[in-house]
Amino acid sequence: MKNIASGSYDEILVEDGIYILKIQNDAKEPKLIERDIDSSYIQFHFCLKGKSKFNFNEGNYYLEVNEENSLLLYNTQKDLPLDLVVSPGSWLVSVVMTIRKFHSLFSDEADYIPFLSDENKEKKYYSQEIVSPATAVVLSQLMNFNLHPSIKKLYLKGKVYELISLYFNKTEDADLEQCPYLADEDNVRRIRMAKEIMISRMAEPPTLAELSKEVGLSLKKLKEGFKQIYGDSVFGFLFDYKMEYARKMLETGKHNVNEVGLKVGYSTASHFIASFKKKFGTTPKKYLTSNV
């Protein structure tokens, strides 16, 4: 594992031809991650939290991947080295495997995957998709596990295979017997609902007890699940969101400090200023002055 200031870059060889990259940037500044990846590899990138920008052709163009979205990349004619700018507070999990290994995972019946067909195998391909709840469960398990070293590689191999299976599973009417992750999927949906509730009512958010009742999860599951998926407590997440929202409002120049503070739930300007300083290290007024 390599530390990148407040965060880490962890690269794990799962088996011959398959790597997992785990990237966390918990700092206040963007971080650059670079790694050679040649044209014999296919890349799956999943953004669990925050956002990141993938640069190509020496920065001449880029693709941005936001929270709860994924990016699939491959080009048999050209190397696609990792040139990644990870925004503050962002987490990513990537699976990089040889195209030969990838093809070996599927039978001849998997024709619905476009780039497995003969006419497409020499072409470049990229796809951006929303991360499904079932996939989010596996990603959080890859990001947070505590296993004996002797079974770590087996566990990761199983999770990678599960992740790729879920990525290409287009069935929308799976029942409980077909999908053993349905209970976990439902929990993830409820946790995402909890996030949306907190954002939509950030000025007067519910208590944790009220929130757990509203989304239909026990307090324990809500707290543990929220931390797994979003990397922070419910109110820690809300605090960061409110401060980012306030910063963007201030930067428009259309609102004074009192108005912004009220919008994000502070009844007094002094309380809002203290919170803003805790987050950004300066007062709203000084922040605006320094960014003119």
C-alpha positions, 0 to 999 in steps of 0.5 A: 500500500502506498500513502498519498498524503491523507489517503491511500493507493492500494494495488492487489494482484488477485490472480494472474491477469487481474488487479484490484486498485483501491484509491482513497483521497481524504485530503482537501486537495485533488490527488494525481494517480498514474499507472501504466496500463497497456492495450491488452487490459480492460478496465472497470472503474467504480466511484463509491464517493466523490468524483474523479477525472480520467485524462487521455491523450496527455490531457487533450480529453477526459471523462469524469466519473461521479459518485455511484457511477462506473466507467468501463474502458478498453482499446485493443489498438492503443494503451490506456495508461491511468492518468487519474485526478481524484477529487477531495473526499473521493473513493474508487475501486478499479478492476484491471484484467487482461482481455484474454482473462476477461474473455475466458470468464464468459461462454459463447452464449454471452453475445449480449456483451457488445465487445465480446463479438468478433466484429467488435473485438478489435475496436475501442470501447467505453461505457459509463453506467450507474452503480446498482445497489447490488454492485455497491454492496460488493464494492463496500465489501472490497473497500472494507474487509478484515481477513486472515492473510491466508484467505484474503486472495480467495475472498478478493477473487470471489468478489471480483468475479461477483462484481463482473457478474453483477456488472453484466447482469441485465435481468431486471426482474430477479426474484429472491431465489435468483438474487441472494443479494436482494436483502442487501440491495434493499438495505442499500436503497434505504441508505441512499434514501436516507442520504437524499432525505438528509440533503433535501432537509439539510436546514432541519434534518431529522434525528437518527432515530427519526431517519431510521424509522422513516427509511425502515432500517434499524439504527445500527444498520443505518449507521453501519451501512451509511459509513460503509457506503459513504465513508462517513457518519450520517451527520459527518456526511451532512456537515461536509455537504452543507459546507460545500453547498454554502461555499458554492452559494457564496461564490455566486455573489448573490447571497450574504453570509446570513442568508447562506447560513440560514439556507444550510440550517444555522440560526446565527451567523456566528455558528455558521462562520465557526462551522465554515472555518472548521471545514475550510480553515478560514471565514466565509468573508476571507474565503471570498476575498482570497478567491476574487 
